[in-house]
Each structure stands twice: as structure tokens, then as C-alpha cells.
Amino acid sequence: MIKGDLYKEVSAKILRKRREKGISQLDLANKCNVSQAWIQKIESGNRKIPLDFIYKLSFYLDCAVSDLIPDRKKDSGDGQFR
């Protein structure tokens, strides 16, 4: 998996989980103390997501951190992130 693909997949999982929970970008942004634009950039894959922020998102999305991280088993097998 290429590093950019990793961020895209994490972004897609965050977007999917937020929609699943029925939370707007604005509501999530307010809970996380960031702007709606910042959430939008994360969900579109245009911003790298700090690890501590993934933990914060998992709290407000009421899910496990592992729900927001791609499963390594689906990786290409080389274990490398470029």
C-alpha cells in the first residue's frame, strides 16, 4: 500500500463512520475543536491525520481506533508504506 493510499483509506473510513453515525462535519468539527474545513480536508484525503487526532475522532464517533485504520491483511503484502 502506498502512503497516499493509506491516508485515502483512513479518510474514507472516517467519512463512512461519520455518516453512519449521522453526525455532520460541523458537529464533528465542533466536538474536536477544529474547523469544518479541516474535517472536510481530512475526509477528502487532502490532509495527513495526526495519530492523536485519530484517537479523538474514535472517541467522538464512538468507535474503536481500529475501525478507522485499514486492515493490514488487505495490504499488498510488502508491509511497506511509501
TIVO-2410 file (N, C-alpha, C; in nm, 3 decimals):
# residues 82
REC num residu      c1      c2      c3 atome chaine
REC   1      M   0.086  -0.118   0.000     N      A
REC   1      M   0.000   0.000   0.000    CA      A
REC   1      M   0.090   0.123   0.000     C      A
REC   2      I   0.067   0.213  -0.088     N      A
REC   2      I   0.143   0.336  -0.097    CA      A
REC   2      I   0.091   0.432   0.010     C      A
REC   3      K   0.180   0.512   0.067     N      A
REC   3      K   0.144   0.601   0.177    CA      A
REC   3      K   0.021   0.686   0.146     C      A
REC   4      G   0.013   0.742   0.026     N      A
REC   4      G  -0.103   0.823  -0.012    CA      A
REC   4      G  -0.231   0.742  -0.009     C      A
REC   5      D  -0.221   0.615  -0.049     N      A
REC   5      D  -0.337   0.526  -0.044    CA      A
REC   5      D  -0.381   0.502   0.099     C      A
REC   6      L  -0.285   0.493   0.189     N      A
REC   6      L  -0.315   0.472   0.331    CA      A
REC   6      L  -0.400   0.588   0.384     C      A
REC   7      Y  -0.358   0.711   0.355     N      A
REC   7      Y  -0.434   0.827   0.401    CA      A
REC   7      Y  -0.572   0.833   0.337     C      A
REC   8      K  -0.581   0.796   0.208     N      A
REC   8      K  -0.711   0.795   0.140    CA      A
REC   8      K  -0.804   0.693   0.205     C      A
REC   9      E  -0.750   0.576   0.239     N      A
REC   9      E  -0.834   0.474   0.300    CA      A
REC   9      E  -0.879   0.514   0.441     C      A
REC  10      V  -0.789   0.573   0.519     N      A
REC  10      V  -0.827   0.623   0.651    CA      A
REC  10      V  -0.934   0.731   0.637     C      A
REC  11      S  -0.914   0.821   0.543     N      A
REC  11      S  -1.012   0.928   0.518    CA      A
REC  11      S  -1.149   0.872   0.484     C      A
REC  12      A  -1.151   0.771   0.398     N      A
REC  12      A  -1.278   0.709   0.358    CA      A
REC  12      A  -1.346   0.642   0.478     C      A
REC  13      K  -1.268   0.581   0.564     N      A
REC  13      K  -1.325   0.515   0.682    CA      A
REC  13      K  -1.384   0.618   0.779     C      A
REC  14      I  -1.317   0.732   0.794     N      A
REC  14      I  -1.368   0.838   0.881    CA      A
REC  14      I  -1.499   0.892   0.825     C      A
REC  15      L  -1.501   0.920   0.697     N      A
REC  15      L  -1.623   0.970   0.633    CA      A
REC  15      L  -1.738   0.870   0.648     C      A
REC  16      R  -1.710   0.745   0.620     N      A
REC  16      R  -1.813   0.641   0.629    CA      A
REC  16      R  -1.868   0.631   0.772     C      A
REC  17      K  -1.779   0.632   0.870     N      A
REC  17      K  -1.821   0.619   1.010    CA      A
REC  17      K  -1.902   0.742   1.053     C      A
REC  18      R  -1.859   0.860   1.011     N      A
REC  18      R  -1.933   0.982   1.048    CA      A
REC  18      R  -2.074   0.979   0.992     C      A
REC  19      R  -2.085   0.940   0.867     N      A
REC  19      R  -2.218   0.932   0.804    CA      A
REC  19      R  -2.303   0.824   0.869     C      A
REC  20      E  -2.241   0.712   0.901     N      A
REC  20      E  -2.310   0.602   0.967    CA      A
REC  20      E  -2.371   0.647   1.100     C      A
REC  21      K  -2.298   0.734   1.170     N      A
REC  21      K  -2.345   0.784   1.300    CA      A
REC  21      K  -2.439   0.902   1.287     C      A
REC  22      G  -2.456   0.955   1.163     N      A
REC  22      G  -2.547   1.066   1.142    CA      A
REC  22      G  -2.495   1.198   1.198     C      A
REC  23      I  -2.363   1.215   1.198     N      A
REC  23      I  -2.302   1.336   1.252    CA      A
REC  23      I  -2.257   1.424   1.135     C      A
REC  24      S  -2.288   1.552   1.140     N      A
REC  24      S  -2.245   1.643   1.034    CA      A
REC  24      S  -2.097   1.677   1.052     C      A
REC  25      Q  -2.035   1.725   0.945     N      A
REC  25      Q  -1.896   1.770   0.954    CA      A
REC  25      Q  -1.883   1.881   1.058     C      A
REC  26      L  -1.979   1.972   1.058     N      A
REC  26      L  -1.975   2.084   1.151    CA      A
REC  26      L  -1.983   2.035   1.296     C      A
REC  27      D  -2.074   1.943   1.324     N      A
REC  27      D  -2.087   1.891   1.460    CA      A
REC  27      D  -1.959   1.820   1.504     C      A
REC  28      L  -1.902   1.739   1.415     N      A
REC  28      L  -1.779   1.670   1.449    CA      A
REC  28      L  -1.665   1.769   1.470     C      A
REC  29      A  -1.659   1.869   1.384     N      A
REC  29      A  -1.555   1.972   1.398    CA      A
REC  29      A  -1.566   2.043   1.532     C      A
REC  30      N  -1.687   2.079   1.570     N      A
REC  30      N  -1.708   2.148   1.698    CA      A
REC  30      N  -1.667   2.061   1.815     C      A
REC  31      K  -1.701   1.932   1.810     N      A
REC  31      K  -1.663   1.841   1.918    CA      A
REC  31      K  -1.511   1.826   1.927     C      A
REC  32      C  -1.446   1.825   1.812     N      A
REC  32      C  -1.300   1.804   1.807    CA      A
REC  32      C  -1.221   1.934   1.818     C      A
REC  33      N  -1.294   2.047   1.825     N      A
REC  33      N  -1.232   2.179   1.838    CA      A
REC  33      N  -1.143   2.214   1.718     C      A
REC  34      V  -1.194   2.183   1.599     N      A
REC  34      V  -1.127   2.220   1.473    CA      A
REC  34      V  -1.232   2.281   1.381     C      A
REC  35      S  -1.190   2.330   1.267     N      A
REC  35      S  -1.286   2.389   1.174    CA      A
REC  35      S  -1.352   2.279   1.088     C      A
REC  36      Q  -1.467   2.314   1.034     N      A
REC  36      Q  -1.535   2.223   0.942    CA      A
REC  36      Q  -1.446   2.198   0.820     C      A
REC  37      A  -1.376   2.301   0.776     N      A
REC  37      A  -1.286   2.287   0.661    CA      A
REC  37      A  -1.177   2.184   0.688     C      A
REC  38      W  -1.130   2.178   0.812     N      A
REC  38      W  -1.026   2.082   0.849    CA      A
REC  38      W  -1.081   1.940   0.838     C      A
REC  39      I  -1.203   1.918   0.887     N      A
REC  39      I  -1.268   1.787   0.876    CA      A
REC  39      I  -1.287   1.751   0.729     C      A
REC  40      Q  -1.331   1.849   0.650     N      A
REC  40      Q  -1.351   1.824   0.507    CA      A
REC  40      Q  -1.220   1.784   0.439     C      A
REC  41      K  -1.112   1.850   0.474     N      A
REC  41      K  -0.981   1.816   0.415    CA      A
REC  41      K  -0.936   1.676   0.456     C      A
REC  42      I  -0.963   1.639   0.580     N      A
REC  42      I  -0.930   1.504   0.626    CA      A
REC  42      I  -1.011   1.401   0.547     C      A
REC  43      E  -1.141   1.424   0.538     N      A
REC  43      E  -1.228   1.327   0.471    CA      A
REC  43      E  -1.201   1.317   0.321     C      A
REC  44      S  -1.147   1.421   0.263     N      A
REC  44      S  -1.116   1.417   0.119    CA      A
REC  44      S  -0.975   1.363   0.094     C      A
REC  45      G  -0.901   1.337   0.202     N      A
REC  45      G  -0.767   1.284   0.188    CA      A
REC  45      G  -0.662   1.389   0.158     C      A
REC  46      N  -0.697   1.516   0.176     N      A
REC  46      N  -0.606   1.626   0.146    CA      A
REC  46      N  -0.526   1.674   0.267     C      A
REC  47      R  -0.537   1.606   0.377     N      A
REC  47      R  -0.462   1.644   0.497    CA      A
REC  47      R  -0.419   1.516   0.568     C      A
REC  48      K  -0.294   1.510   0.607     N      A
REC  48      K  -0.246   1.397   0.687    CA      A
REC  48      K  -0.308   1.408   0.824     C      A
REC  49      I  -0.341   1.294   0.880     N      A
REC  49      I  -0.413   1.291   1.007    CA      A
REC  49      I  -0.318   1.251   1.119     C      A
REC  50      P  -0.297   1.339   1.216     N      A
REC  50      P  -0.211   1.303   1.330    CA      A
REC  50      P  -0.272   1.187   1.410     C      A
REC  51      L  -0.187   1.103   1.462     N      A
REC  51      L  -0.232   0.986   1.536    CA      A
REC  51      L  -0.322   1.023   1.653     C      A
REC  52      D  -0.286   1.128   1.727     N      A
REC  52      D  -0.368   1.167   1.841    CA      A
REC  52      D  -0.507   1.213   1.797     C      A
REC  53      F  -0.516   1.267   1.676     N      A
REC  53      F  -0.646   1.311   1.627    CA      A
REC  53      F  -0.733   1.191   1.587     C      A
REC  54      I  -0.671   1.084   1.542     N      A
REC  54      I  -0.747   0.961   1.512    CA      A
REC  54      I  -0.810   0.908   1.640     C      A
REC  55      Y  -0.737   0.915   1.749     N      A
REC  55      Y  -0.794   0.873   1.878    CA      A
REC  55      Y  -0.911   0.962   1.919     C      A
REC  56      K  -0.895   1.092   1.898     N      A
REC  56      K  -1.003   1.186   1.929    CA      A
REC  56      K  -1.127   1.157   1.844     C      A
REC  57      L  -1.105   1.133   1.715     N      A
REC  57      L  -1.216   1.101   1.625    CA      A
REC  57      L  -1.287   0.973   1.670     C      A
REC  58      S  -1.209   0.873   1.709     N      A
REC  58      S  -1.272   0.747   1.751    CA      A
REC  58      S  -1.360   0.769   1.874     C      A
REC  59      F  -1.318   0.858   1.962     N      A
REC  59      F  -1.399   0.889   2.080    CA      A
REC  59      F  -1.532   0.953   2.039     C      A
REC  60      Y  -1.525   1.057   1.956     N      A
REC  60      Y  -1.647   1.128   1.918    CA      A
REC  60      Y  -1.733   1.052   1.818     C      A
REC  61      L  -1.673   0.959   1.744     N      A
REC  61      L  -1.751   0.875   1.652    CA      A
REC  61      L  -1.795   0.745   1.721     C      A
REC  62      D  -1.759   0.732   1.848     N      A
REC  62      D  -1.798   0.617   1.929    CA      A
REC  62      D  -1.762   0.485   1.859     C      A
REC  63      C  -1.634   0.474   1.825     N      A
REC  63      C  -1.587   0.353   1.759    CA      A
REC  63      C  -1.444   0.324   1.805     C      A
REC  64      A  -1.397   0.207   1.771     N      A
REC  64      A  -1.259   0.171   1.803    CA      A
REC  64      A  -1.164   0.239   1.705     C      A
REC  65      V  -1.045   0.270   1.750     N      A
REC  65      V  -0.943   0.327   1.660    CA      A
REC  65      V  -0.924   0.234   1.541     C      A
REC  66      S  -0.928   0.104   1.566     N      A
REC  66      S  -0.909   0.006   1.458    CA      A
REC  66      S  -1.017   0.014   1.351     C      A
REC  67      D  -1.131   0.074   1.383     N      A
REC  67      D  -1.236   0.094   1.282    CA      A
REC  67      D  -1.197   0.201   1.181     C      A
REC  68      L  -1.100   0.284   1.216     N      A
REC  68      L  -1.060   0.395   1.130    CA      A
REC  68      L  -0.928   0.370   1.057     C      A
REC  69      I  -0.865   0.257   1.087     N      A
REC  69      I  -0.735   0.223   1.029    CA      A
REC  69      I  -0.753   0.102   0.937     C      A
REC  70      P  -0.692   0.105   0.818     N      A
REC  70      P  -0.704  -0.010   0.727    CA      A
REC  70      P  -0.647  -0.138   0.788     C      A
REC  71      D  -0.708  -0.247   0.755     N      A
REC  71      D  -0.663  -0.378   0.800    CA      A
REC  71      D  -0.538  -0.416   0.720     C      A
REC  72      R  -0.432  -0.447   0.789     N      A
REC  72      R  -0.305  -0.479   0.722    CA      A
REC  72      R  -0.318  -0.602   0.633     C      A
REC  73      K  -0.410  -0.691   0.664     N      A
REC  73      K  -0.429  -0.811   0.583    CA      A
REC  73      K  -0.468  -0.778   0.440     C      A
REC  74      K  -0.525  -0.659   0.421     N      A
REC  74      K  -0.565  -0.616   0.287    CA      A
REC  74      K  -0.451  -0.545   0.216     C      A
REC  75      D  -0.338  -0.534   0.284     N      A
REC  75      D  -0.219  -0.470   0.229    CA      A
REC  75      D  -0.166  -0.554   0.112     C      A
REC  76      S  -0.082  -0.494   0.032     N      A
REC  76      S  -0.024  -0.563  -0.083    CA      A
REC  76      S   0.071  -0.674  -0.041     C      A
REC  77      G   0.108  -0.677   0.086     N      A
REC  77      G   0.192  -0.784   0.135    CA      A
REC  77      G   0.336  -0.745   0.159     C      A
REC  78      D   0.379  -0.634   0.107     N      A
REC  78      D   0.519  -0.599   0.127    CA      A
REC  78      D   0.542  -0.527   0.259     C      A
REC  79      G   0.435  -0.484   0.326     N      A
REC  79      G   0.446  -0.419   0.455    CA      A
REC  79      G   0.510  -0.281   0.450     C      A
REC  80      Q   0.528  -0.228   0.332     N      A
REC  80      Q   0.594  -0.100   0.316    CA      A
REC  80      Q   0.492   0.010   0.286     C      A
REC  81      F   0.512   0.122   0.350     N      A
REC  81      F   0.432   0.240   0.322    CA      A
REC  81      F   0.526   0.343   0.265     C      A
REC  82      R   0.505   0.381   0.143     N      A
REC  82      R   0.596   0.473   0.074    CA      A
REC  82      R   0.539   0.613   0.073     C      A
***
